[in-house]
Amino acid sequence: MNKEDIINEKLALIDRVHSLKTISDDLWFLPFREGSWGIADVISHFIAWDQFMIDNRISYLLKNEPFPQMVIDVEEINRAASSYTRSGITKSQLIDEFISVRNLLLSLLDQLDTEQFARSLPGKENMTLGDYFVGMIEHDQTHIAEIESFINQNQKA
């Protein structure tokens, strides 16, 4: 996938998430199933991982520096994102924050050279930046499909 397609796909999620401002607050926090996340958790999860990409991936690519050596605790990042949704932040504030962070990510992606999307990632010789973002887009789409299915099921009930 090329740079323009990646940016357009990542941009498309903004409108979909913005439309969630109209759902009820009850549905916003309701888990998809017993012991799982709800819509609010997923939006906070998007923010956490967009911020991770900004801080630990894109900023290094912009400076042509290798990624920092670090242990990535996926579960802790996800737990913190879920806790954040229950910290008193409103639905509107969380959605606005998602839009702001996603727009920053897109702005930084736009600063990368088109050719960088075809180059191997530092330390990942068999993965290009384009491949990496295809995976991130699929991740976004999986979560948004889960949200939309959940909303549809609960509006019919």
N, C-alpha and C positions, 0 to 999 in steps of 0.2 A: 504494500500500500504506500502511495507517495505522500509527501508532506501535506499537500492541499487536502487530500482525502482524509488523512488522519485529523487534521484540524477541523474539517467540516463534521466528521463523526463525533469528535469530542465536543464541539459546539452544539450539536443537535440535542445533546442531553440537557443543556441549560433550559430550553423551552419546556421540555418534558418535566423537569424537576420544578420549574416555576409554576406549572399548572397544579402542582400538589398543594399550593397555598389554599385551594378551595375545599380540600377534604376536611372532615371533622377532626377535632383534636382527639377524640376518642379513637378514631381509626389510625391517627398519626402514630400513637404509641402501642397499639394492639399488636402482639406478636403474630407473625404469619402462621405459626403453629406452636404448640407447647414447647417452651424452652428455646425459641428462636428469636431472631431479631424482628423488629417492626420497621415501618417506613422510616421513622426518625433515625433509627440506628444505621440504616443503609445510607441515608444522606450524609450523616456524620462520618461514616466509613469512606464515602467518596471524598469528603474534605480531607480526612487524614491521609489518604493515599495520594491525592493530588499534591498536598503539601510535602509529603515525603518525596515525590518525584521532583518537585521544585527545588527542595533543599539538598537532596542527595543524588540527583541524577542530572537534571537540566542545567542547574547552575554550574556543574563541573564540565558538561559538554560545551557550554558557552565559553568557558575559559580554556578549552582543549586540555583539561586535566583529567587524570584517571579518577574513577569513583573512589570515595573513601572506603578504607577497609573497615567493615563494621558487621556486627551480628545484628540481623534484622529479626526482631521478635514480633512476628506477624500477629500472634495471639494477643500480645500486650497492646499493640497498636489498635487492634480491633476492640479490645476491652475498653481502652481509654476513649475511643470514639463513641462506644455505646454509653459509657458513663457520662460523657459530655452532653448527650441528648437529654439527660435527666438532671442537669446542673442548674436548670432554671431558664435556659435559653428557650425562646419561643419558636414555634414552627416557622414563622415569618423570618425571624433573625437567622435561624439555621439555614433556611433556603437562600436568603440573601448572602450569607457567608459562603455557601457552596458556589453561588454564581460568581462572587468576587474572586474566590480562590481558583475556580475553573477558568475565569477570564485571564487571571495572571498566568496560569499554566499555558494557556493558548497564546498569550502575548510572547512568552518566552520561547515557546515552540516556533513561533513565527520568526524569531531572531536567528534560529539555526539555519545553516545552509541546507539547501535541498539535498545536496550530495551526502550530508551527514546521515540521512535517513536510510541510505543504502550501505553505509559502513558498519563494520562489526563494532559491537559495544566493547568498551574496555574490559578485558577479562572474560569476555563471552564471545570468542571468535566465531562461533556458529550462530550468532544472533545479531541481527541488525537493529538499529533504532526503530526502523519501520516494523520489524517483526515484534519488537517489544510493545509498541503501541497498538498493533493489531490485537495482541493479547489483552491489553488494557481496555480496548474498545469492546472486545467480546465480554470482558468482565463487567463493564458498565451495562452492556445490553442484557446480560443475564440477570443482573440485579433489577434493572428497570422493568423487564418483563415479569419478574417475580412481584414487583410492586403493583404493576398494572393488573395482573391476574388477581392478586389479593383484593385490590379495590373493586374490581368487577364482581368477584364472589361475594363481597360484603355489601355491595349496593343492591344485589339481587335478593339478599337474605331478608 
